[in-house]
Amino acid sequence: MRAIEIVDETGPDTALREVDVPEPEPSHPLTPGEGVLVDVHAAGVSFPEVLQTRGAYQVKPELPFIPGSEVAGTVRSAPAGAPVGAGDRVAAFCALGGFAEVAVAPEYLTFALPDALDFAQGAGLILNYHTAYFSLVTRGRLTAGETVLVHGAAGGVGTAVLQVAKALGASTIALVSSDAKGEVAKDAGADRVVLLSDTWKDEVKELSDGGVDLVLDPVGGDRFTDSLRSLRPNGRVVVVGFTGGSIPEVRVNRLLLGNTEVIGAGWGAYVLGRPEINREIGAAIAQMIADGFVRPVVGERFPLERAVAALHAIDERRATGKVVLDVRPA
Ligand SMILES: NC(=O)c1ccc[n+]([C@@H]2O[C@H](COP(=O)([O-])OP(=O)(O)OC[C@H]3O[C@@H](n4cnc5c(N)ncnc54)[C@H](OP(=O)(O)O)[C@@H]3O)[C@@H](O)[C@H]2O)c1
């Protein structure tokens, strides 16, 4: 099969190779001896793949390896008792191996793809939407009527958080770095959009009558202190990622003074190896799709062989929504 491998850690320009390799066996490391084989139509591209080309991601597989954590396609074979079977359209989280014509995923991370979503949207469903639900609900304890500030709101995680928060009955404020990204956030359902500037925190406080209940932060960096200052009493900042580059430090007296919290949300660390929680989150997201709240925003699309260009879009802060590789014709 055709696939893209990461062969060294020299960065997105030089670390990728197109290769012809044997198809995977129907066995996944999380479910040894069992796995759903998927004929891949679309593969999702995310921040970790950029980091993996530099050896800068926490998961460091032995080189060379096929990156790509999630795909959408049709099932070729599934273990007995799996919720999907041969020929079904699915979205699947394979963790690695997605930039290829065939991928293998655990049955509990493979979900039927509703007709309302095409394969490209399916390739943007699991990582971002399960993370959004996990961060907002499981970790952030969001309730209907609360207000959420979303950093990086036009990105993959950001657009997913906007839609899931709406489905949960919250109102949303999107923080973005450009007008064009503001439009993407609005289209994804943001109630308000604030542009990144020296005064964003004051604008957010004004729009939220004094402070938000939850800040959802995939960006980190030097805006973190202002995130804490944007909270109302009992407010929470949920830490999801660090696309801004630096890992913020918290002066904990701020938490005491404001009666606020900083909460970590590591979706993979929590859910991998736990079938039940994945099925619960999958069912909640399926309902949000059926109710029309969840429609993954697909940004730039590239053919598999142009994976380098896909990584550049993310690395250069140009990406909006989910970046997708088209692996075979629709
Ligand atoms: N905790 C978890 O379980 C979990 C799960 C999935 C993903 N993540 C992490 O969440 C983060 C976001 O992922 P994503 O797929 O949403 O990425 P993305 O689509 O590229 O969006 C990230 C956003 O970060 C902002 N940003 C600020 N500084 C940036 C910079 N120097 N370079 C690039 N972007 C910058 C950009 O928004 P503006 O330009 O508007 O500022 C961009 O839209 C990543 O760190 C990823 O690893 C964590």
The ligand as an ORCA input file, in Angstrom:
! r2SCAN-3c Opt
* xyz 0 1
  N      -4.992     17.646     25.553
  C      -5.407     16.827     24.616
  O      -5.905     15.747     24.888
  C      -5.270     17.262     23.179
  C      -6.002     16.624     22.172
  C      -5.910     17.119     20.872
  C      -5.054     18.186     20.587
  N      -4.325     18.729     21.598
  C      -3.435     19.876     21.370
  O      -4.228     21.019     21.141
  C      -3.459     21.950     20.401
  C      -4.299     22.510     19.269
  O      -4.473     21.528     18.272
  P      -5.263     21.908     16.953
  O      -5.368     20.650     16.151
  O      -6.486     22.659     17.275
  O      -4.236     22.891     16.228
  P      -4.561     23.993     15.131
  O      -5.744     23.610     14.326
  O      -3.287     24.289     14.426
  O      -5.016     25.275     15.997
  C      -4.160     25.819     16.936
  C      -4.401     27.311     17.090
  O      -3.381     27.790     17.968
  C      -3.179     29.159     17.709
  N      -1.770     29.497     17.776
  C      -1.219     30.416     18.589
  N       0.097     30.477     18.421
  C       0.402     29.612     17.452
  C       1.631     29.257     16.816
  N       2.804     29.796     17.170
  N       1.606     28.313     15.848
  C       0.447     27.719     15.504
  N      -0.757     28.028     16.077
  C      -0.767     28.974     17.043
  C      -3.755     29.444     16.326
  O      -4.866     30.320     16.524
  P      -4.711     31.901     16.385
  O      -3.870     32.150     15.180
  O      -6.122     32.357     16.212
  O      -4.093     32.354     17.668
  C      -4.261     28.102     15.823
  O      -5.490     28.221     15.136
  C      -2.190     21.209     19.963
  O      -1.145     21.575     20.857
  C      -2.538     19.768     20.152
  O      -1.399     18.970     20.385
  C      -4.429     18.295     22.875
*
